[in-house]
Amino acid sequence: MESQLYGDDVITVKPFLKWAGGKRWLIANHGDLFPQDYNRYIEPFLGSGSVFFGMQPSTSILSDINNELIGTYITLRDDWVELRRLLESYHLHHSKEFYYNIRASRPTTSIERAARFIYLNRTCWNGLYRVNKSGHFNVPIGTKSSVILPDDNFEAVSRLLSRAELLSCDFEMIIDKACEGDFLFVDPPYTVRHNYNGFVKYNETLFSWEDQLRLADALIRAKARNVKILSTNAFHESIRSLYSDHFMLTCVDRVSPIAADKASRKRYEEYVISNLGEY
């Protein structure tokens, strides 16, 4: 489901970032779970945008609390040519010393900030986004050295993003924007440890159980407004109890890509929470 109509042509637009908990596997393997007919596409936890790029909606609202992430999307949308030029330079200069110099840098222009973000994402350990208590990115260098990838199509990404409103704010504000007929895809950080998949430890200080409760309440309100909803979350009793009275819950499985050792990357279960069966 990655290839969709794009203008008058069919073109594949892939995510340009790697992101812990990304849903490329969901849109690829469970495309039947997603609606074909909706008004706006709304996503409050954007991350790498795998579902957005897979569905290629004509109108959307995309948001994430991560200001650097949204700033990167905005810059790629507005000036992809200059951004690619700078990334090509980083590609030529990539080395261990260069990586740590870029990681330590604090660029002041939007182009440099976006290039730094994409460069670190593509060359750090496993594409992991993690910051210390001071808010500084602290992931060590990884084994991949390619900054420009063969399937990069920044022009197509920019054109697709030109149809989107990009915001950086709390998820509740975005969910409350959804109106009747809109499609809301919600992929929050998983704050409950399920099957010890290693994902929670990267997010537990950023998304609390109180946030999970706020999220559930916001989705229940959106359902009452006849918003089409598909959300993912941890396969855990505490999550089931939040949603089972209001939504249909389906169990799907995935492979965790976070473990350094491929042998440790096992299959894990997640909940898909939806009201789409009502439409």
C-alpha positions in Angstrom: 0.0 0.0 0.0 3.0 2.3 -0.4 2.2 3.1 -4.0 -0.8 5.4 -4.4 -2.2 7.8 -6.9 -0.1 10.9 -6.9 -1.6 13.6 -9.1 -2.2 11.7 -12.4 0.6 9.2 -11.8 1.3 6.3 -9.6 4.5 6.8 -7.6 6.1 5.3 -4.5 6.9 7.9 -1.8 8.8 6.2 1.1 9.6 7.7 4.5 12.9 9.5 4.5 13.5 8.8 8.3 13.9 5.7 10.3 11.9 5.9 13.5 11.5 3.6 16.5 7.9 2.2 16.4 7.4 3.2 12.8 4.4 1.7 11.1 5.7 0.9 7.6 5.0 -2.8 8.5 1.4 -2.0 9.4 0.5 -0.2 6.1 2.4 -2.8 4.1 0.9 -5.9 5.7 -2.5 -4.7 7.0 -3.7 -2.2 4.4 -7.2 -3.6 4.7 -7.5 -2.0 8.2 -7.3 1.5 6.7 -10.3 3.4 5.2 -10.5 4.2 1.5 -13.0 7.1 1.9 -12.4 10.0 4.2 -12.1 13.8 4.3 -8.9 14.9 5.9 -6.1 12.7 7.1 -5.0 13.7 10.6 -2.0 12.3 12.5 -0.9 13.7 15.9 2.2 11.4 16.4 3.9 11.8 13.0 7.4 10.2 13.5 8.6 8.9 10.2 5.1 9.3 8.7 5.0 5.8 7.2 1.2 5.6 7.1 0.9 9.2 5.7 3.4 8.4 2.9 1.7 5.1 2.2 -1.8 6.6 2.0 -0.8 9.9 0.3 -3.9 11.8 1.3 -5.0 14.9 -0.6 -5.5 16.9 2.6 -3.9 16.4 6.0 -2.9 17.8 9.3 0.4 16.3 10.6 1.8 17.0 14.0 4.3 15.8 16.5 5.5 17.2 19.9 9.1 17.0 18.6 9.9 20.5 17.3 13.1 19.4 15.5 11.2 16.7 13.6 8.4 19.0 12.4 11.0 21.6 11.5 12.7 19.1 9.3 9.5 18.2 7.5 8.7 21.9 7.0 12.2 22.6 5.6 12.1 19.6 3.3 8.7 20.8 2.0 9.8 24.4 1.4 13.4 24.0 0.2 14.2 20.4 -0.6 16.8 21.4 -3.3 19.1 23.2 -0.8 18.5 20.6 1.8 19.6 17.8 -0.5 22.7 19.8 -1.6 23.8 20.1 2.1 23.1 16.4 2.7 25.3 15.5 -0.3 28.1 17.5 1.3 27.6 15.6 4.5 27.7 12.4 2.6 31.1 13.2 1.2 32.5 14.2 4.6 31.0 11.4 6.7 33.4 9.9 9.2 33.4 9.2 12.9 34.9 12.6 13.7 32.5 14.4 11.4 29.5 12.6 13.0 30.4 13.7 16.5 31.1 17.2 15.3 27.7 17.4 13.7 26.1 15.8 16.8 27.7 18.5 19.0 26.7 21.4 16.7 23.8 23.7 17.3 23.0 25.1 13.9 20.9 28.3 13.7 19.4 28.1 10.2 16.4 25.9 9.3 18.4 24.2 6.4 21.3 23.3 8.7 19.0 22.1 11.5 17.1 19.8 9.0 20.3 18.5 7.4 21.7 17.7 10.9 18.5 15.9 11.9 18.4 13.7 8.7 22.2 13.1 8.8 22.1 11.9 12.4 19.0 9.8 11.8 20.7 8.0 8.9 24.1 7.5 10.5 23.4 7.0 14.2 22.9 3.7 15.9 19.8 2.0 14.4 18.1 5.3 13.5 17.2 5.9 17.1 16.1 9.4 18.3 17.1 9.9 21.9 18.0 13.1 23.8 19.6 13.6 27.3 18.1 15.6 30.1 19.4 18.8 28.5 17.6 18.0 25.3 20.8 17.1 23.4 20.8 14.3 20.9 23.2 11.6 22.4 22.9 8.5 20.2 26.3 7.1 19.2 27.4 6.6 15.6 26.1 3.5 13.8 27.4 1.3 11.1 25.6 2.8 8.1 27.5 5.5 6.2 25.0 6.5 3.5 23.6 9.9 3.9 22.0 10.0 0.4 20.0 6.9 -0.3 19.2 5.4 -3.8 15.5 5.7 -3.3 15.5 9.2 -2.0 12.9 11.3 -3.7 12.8 14.6 -1.8 11.0 16.4 -4.6 8.0 13.9 -4.3 8.1 14.2 -0.6 8.0 17.9 -0.8 5.1 17.9 -3.2 3.1 15.5 -1.0 3.9 17.6 2.1 2.7 20.7 0.3 -0.8 19.3 0.8 -0.4 19.1 4.6 -0.6 21.5 7.5 2.4 20.8 9.7 2.2 21.6 13.4 4.2 20.9 16.5 1.9 20.7 19.6 0.3 18.4 22.1 -1.7 15.5 20.6 -4.9 16.5 22.3 -5.1 19.8 20.4 -4.7 18.0 17.0 -7.3 15.2 17.8 -9.8 17.8 18.9 -9.5 19.4 15.4 -10.9 16.2 13.7 -14.4 16.6 12.4 -17.0 14.2 11.0 -15.6 12.2 8.1 -12.0 12.9 8.9 -9.6 9.9 9.4 -7.5 10.0 12.5 -4.4 7.7 12.6 -2.9 7.7 16.1 0.4 5.9 16.9 1.5 7.1 20.4 4.5 6.0 22.3 3.8 2.8 24.2 4.1 3.5 27.9 3.3 -0.1 29.1 6.0 -2.7 28.9 4.6 -5.4 26.6 6.8 -8.5 26.0 9.9 -6.5 26.9 10.4 -5.2 23.4 12.7 -2.5 24.4 10.6 0.3 22.9 9.2 1.7 26.2 12.5 2.8 27.7 13.0 5.3 24.9 9.7 7.0 25.5 8.5 6.5 29.1 9.8 9.9 30.3 8.1 11.6 27.3 4.6 10.0 27.4 3.1 9.1 30.8 0.2 6.9 31.8 -1.7 10.2 32.4 -1.1 11.0 28.8 -2.5 7.6 27.8 -5.6 8.4 29.8 -5.9 11.8 28.1 -5.4 10.1 24.7 -8.2 7.6 25.3 -10.6 10.4 26.4 -9.7 12.4 23.3 -10.3 9.5 21.0 -13.7 8.7 22.7 -14.7 12.4 22.1 -13.6 12.1 18.5 -15.7 9.0 18.0 -18.7 10.9 19.3 -18.1 13.4 16.5 -18.2 10.6 13.9 -14.4 10.8 13.2 -13.0 7.6 11.6 -10.3 6.3 14.0 -7.5 3.8 13.8 -5.0 3.8 16.6 -2.2 1.4 17.7 -1.0 0.7 21.2 0.6 -1.9 23.5 -0.9 -5.3 23.7 -1.6 -5.1 27.4 -4.6 -5.5 29.7 -4.3 -1.9 30.9 -4.7 -0.7 27.3 -7.5 -3.1 26.6 -9.4 -1.9 29.6 -9.2 1.7 28.4 -10.7 1.0 25.0 -12.7 -2.2 24.9 -16.0 -0.5 25.8 -15.7 2.0 23.0 -13.7 0.5 20.1 -13.0 -2.7 18.3 -9.6 -4.1 19.3 -7.6 -6.3 16.9 -4.3 -8.0 17.7 -1.5 -7.7 15.1 2.1 -8.7 15.3 5.3 -7.1 14.3 9.1 -7.5 14.4 11.0 -5.2 16.7 13.9 -3.5 14.9 15.5 -1.9 17.9 17.7 -4.7 19.3 21.3 -4.5 18.2 21.5 -8.2 17.7 19.3 -9.4 14.8 18.6 -12.7 16.7 17.0 -10.6 19.5 14.5 -9.0 17.0 11.5 -11.2 17.8 7.8 -10.9 16.9 5.6 -8.9 19.3 1.9 -8.3 19.5 0.2 -4.9 19.4 -3.4 -3.6 19.5 -5.1 -1.9 16.6 -7.9 0.2 18.1 -10.6 1.2 15.6 -14.2 2.3 15.0 -14.0 1.8 11.2 -16.3 -1.3 11.4 -19.1 1.1 12.1 -18.8 2.8 8.7 
